[in-house]
Amino acid sequence: MKILQSRSNMFMGIALLILVLFPLFNDSRSMMILLTQIFIFGIFAMSYDLLLGYTGIVSFGHAMFFGIGAYSTGIFLDRMEPTMMWFFISLLAGFAVAGIVSYIVGLLTLRLKSHFYAMLTLAFAGLFLVLAEKWRTLTFGNDGFTFRTPDFMKDRMTFYFACLAVMAAVYFILKRFTQSPAGSVLQAIRENEQRAESLGFHVLHYKIIASVIAGVLASLAGSLYAISLRFVNTSVFTMDITLDALLMTIIGGVGTLIGAIIGAGLIEFAHHWLTELAGTYPIFERWIIFFGILYILAVMFFPAGIVGSLRKIGSKKKTVKKQRPEEKKIAG
């Protein structure tokens, strides 16, 4: 396990170095924008992985926190001066609203099991979508609105490095959290909730903690997403956003934070590539069908995801190496 962990850390270090050096050797604006989107959705996917992968909670309404962050930043920067101070205030406002909403929703719904909870979170997300559509004086409805961004955020390279730094920070913070005693309790709840409760742990308390942390991080991703587009509309509350997070988590590897980032990269690259192909070849106009087939194949042949499958292969090799010396002793 220690060998696998050291290899994972080495891989992370090399990948981070490549991403830091990339803009210095490649000035492609489209590629930089794409990588920035990957960093943002990497944060969002990690927040979802904390629920699904580490706590065993399936949510269909995670987009509401993403949308809260996007609208908080958009509204503040549209109504106030587009300065760094107001940007950070908008972030804090998004954190506060997302934290309060996730706490209330968690308190009301986390007592339910399985699909009952999932459907209720979908209903709450639908309420926020309707609210954003109807409250036109604040949100401008489906049309959305553009807003100015701080000068610091206007430079694409600066924004690229800011998003990369935030993604790396979120990864290491969540890594420490999931390896802490509280993280161990969350994983125990995922494996066997009744047993964790019988050991004296307040299961609902820990679930709400995970829900609040995930909601706040999803809000952060939504704020960065709004800044990257300089535009926000009701699409940030749609089911598609939650499904993207679900796909990223499952394809990358449930319960592996690095898998969420890899899944975000694959999904965003696939979206970009298939959209470009649709512009050239009419057969790819319905690219979502090809994407759905790819997802089905990935779930069928790699149920543990990319990182999970690699870890299984690594652990099997290690087991075989341990068995061989024992076989030699028996033969001797």
N, C-alpha and C positions, 0 to 999 in steps of 0.2 A: 504493500500500500504506500509506503514511504517513497519507494522508487517511482511509482506512478505519479505521486504527488509532486516529486521533484521534477519529473519530466513535464508535467502539466505547467509548473511554474516557469520552467525554461522556455516552453512553447509560448506562454503568455508574454514573457519578457521579449522574445524575438519578434512576436507579432506586434507588440506595442512599439518597439524600435522601428519596425518597417513602416507602421502607420505614422509615426512622428516624422520620419525622413521622406515619406511619399510626396508631400507637396513641394519639397525642395528639388525633387528630380522630375516631377511630372506636374505641369501647370494646367492640365486639362480641367476646365471649369465644371463640365458635366460630371466627370468622375469624382471631383471633390464634393459636389453637391450630393451625389449618390452615397458616398462614404459617410457624409454628415448625417444623411437620413438613416443609414445603418446604425450609427452610434446612438441616435435618438430612439430608434425602435429597439435597439439592444437594451437600453435602460427600461423601456416599457416591457419587453419580454422578460427581463430579470424580475421585474416587479410581479409579473404574472406567475413566474416560476416559483416565487416564494409561496404563493397560494397553492398552486397545483402540485409542484414538485416536492415541496418541503412540508406542507401541511395537509395535502390531499383534498383541497377545496377546489371544486370546479365552479368557476364564475362565468356567467354569460353577460355580465354587466360591467366589466372592467373598463369599458370605453367611457363610462360616465366620469371617472376620475381623470382620464386623459382629456376629455372635453372640458372639465372644470378648469384644469390648468391652462388649456389653450384660450378659453374665453376670459379667464382672469387676466392673463397677460395682454390679450388683444384689447379688452375694454379699458384697462388702465393706461396703456400706451396710446390709445385712441383719444381718451378724454383728458389725459394729463400730458405733460411735456415728455417727449421720448428720451429720457435721460437714464443713466445707469441706476440712479436712486429709485426711480419709479419702476424700473424693470425688476429690481430686487424686492420692492414692495409688492409688485404683482405676483412674484414667486411666492412670497410669504403668504399673501392672500389666498393663492391657489392651494398652498399647503394646509392652511387653516380650514378652508372650506372642504377640501378633500378629506382631511383628517376627521372633521366633525361628521361629514356625511358617511364616511366609511365606518365610523364608530356607531352611529345610529343604525345604519343598515345592518351592520354586523350584529348589533344587539337584538335587532328585530328578526333576523333571518338565520343566524348561525346555529340556532337551536335545532333547526330543521336539518334533515339528512338528504344526501344524494341529490336527485334531480329537483326536489322541492326547493332547495336553496338556489340551485342554478336558475330555475324559472323565475323565482322572485327577484333575483338580481337583474335578470333581463327586463322584468317589469319596471324596476326602479330606473334602469338606464333609459327605458322608453319614456318615462315621465320627464326626465331631463331633456330628452330629444324634443318632446312636445313643448316643454317650457321654452326651449331655445327657438322653436319655430313660431310660437305665439307672442313672445315678449319682444316684439319688433322694435320698440323704442330703445331697447338696450342691445339686442343682438342682431337686428335687421333681418331676422327670419332666415329663410333658406338662401337669400341672396348673399348673406354674410357681409363682411366689410374689410377693407384694407386699413393698415395703420403704419405709422412710422416707427422705426426701430432706433435704438441708441446708436450713435456713430461707431461705437466700439464693435457693434454687431453687424455693421454694414459690410465690412471687409470679409469676404468668404473664407480666406485663409485663417483669419483670427477666429471666426466662428467655428471653423473646422477644429482648430486646436482646443477651443473652449468645450465643444461637445465631446471630443476625445477624452479630455481631462475629467469631465463630469462622469462619463461612462466608466472610466477606469476607477474613479473614486467610489462610485456606486457599487462596482464589482467587489472591491476590496472591503468595503463596509458590510455588504451582504455576506461576503465570505466569512468575515469575523463573526457576524451575527449567527449564521447557520452553524458555525463550529462552537458557539457558546452553549452554556447549559440550556438557555431558552430555546436555541435552535435544535438541540437534542430532544427537548420535550415536543417541539413541533413535529419532528420526524417520528417520534413515538406515537403521536396522535395519528399521523398518516398511516402508520403500520397497523395500529390496533387502538382505536379510540377508547373502547371499553376498558382495556387493560390499563391504559394511561390514567383513566379516571379512577380505577380501582386502587392505583398506587397513590392517590391523594392529590393529583394535579387537577387544578381548576381548568378543564378543557376549554370552556367558553372564553375564559380570560385570555388564554394563549392564542386562541383563534382570532379574537378581536385585535390583539397586538399585531399579529401577522397581517390582518386585513387593513389596519391603519397604516402600517409601514408600506404595504403594497400600494395603497391608495395615494399616499403622499408622493411616492416615487413615480407612479403613473402620472400624477399631476405635473411633476417636474418634466417628464418626457413630453407631455402636451404643451407646456409652455415653450420648450425649445422647438417643438414642431411648428407652433404658430409663428415664432420668430423666424424660422427658416423660410416659411412661405410669405411672411408679412401679410397674411390674410387668414381669416377664420370664418367658417360657416358651420352649419349643423352637421356636416359629414363627420365631424370629430366625435359625435355621439352615436354613430351608427353601429350596427352589429358587426360590420366588416372589420372595424378596428379591433374589436375583441377577438374575432376569428383569426386575424393576423397574429395576434399575441399567442393564441392557442396553437396555431400552426408552427410558429417559430419555436415555441417551447417543446412541442412534441417532436418535431423534426431534428432539432438540435440535441435533445436529450432531457427528459423530465428529471428534475432534481439535480441538474448540473448547470450552474450559472454560466459557465463558459459555453455550454450548449445553447443557451438562450441567445447569446451574442452570435454564435455561428449560424443558428437558425434565422436570426434577423438578417444576417448577411445574405444567406441563400435566398430567402423570400424576396428581399428587396432587389437583388440582382436578377432574379427570375422575373419579377414584375417589369423591371427596366428593359430586360432583353426581349421578353415576349411582346411588350408594347411596341418596341422598335421593329420587331419582325412583322407585327400586324400592319404597320405602316407600309411595309415593302411587299409582303405576301398576304393576299386576302384570306388565305386559309387560316391564318393565325388571328383573324379578327375576333374569334371566339376563344381567345387564349386561356380564358378562365377554365375551359373544359380540359385543356392539356394540363393545366396546373392542378386541377382536381385529380386527374389520373395519376400524376406524379406523386401527389400526396397519398393517395390510396396505396400505391406501390411501396412508398417509404414506410407507411404504417404496417403493411403486410410483411415486408422483408427486414425492416429495421425497427421493431416495436420499441426498443429501448432508445431510439434516436442515434444520431451519429456518435456523440461522445459516449453514451451509454454502451453502444455496441463495441467501440474501441476499448473501453474499460473492461468489458467482458472478455474480449480476446486477450488482453494483457494479463488479466487474472488467471485465465486458463493456461497460458504459457508458463506463468510463474508456478502454478500447481503441478504441471508436467515436470518442470525442472526439479521441484522438490521431491517428486515421487521417484525419479530415476536413481538418485543415490541410495534410496531405501531399497529399491529393487536389486541393486548391485550387492548390498549387504546381505540380502536374503539369499541371493545366488551364491555368494561366497561362503 
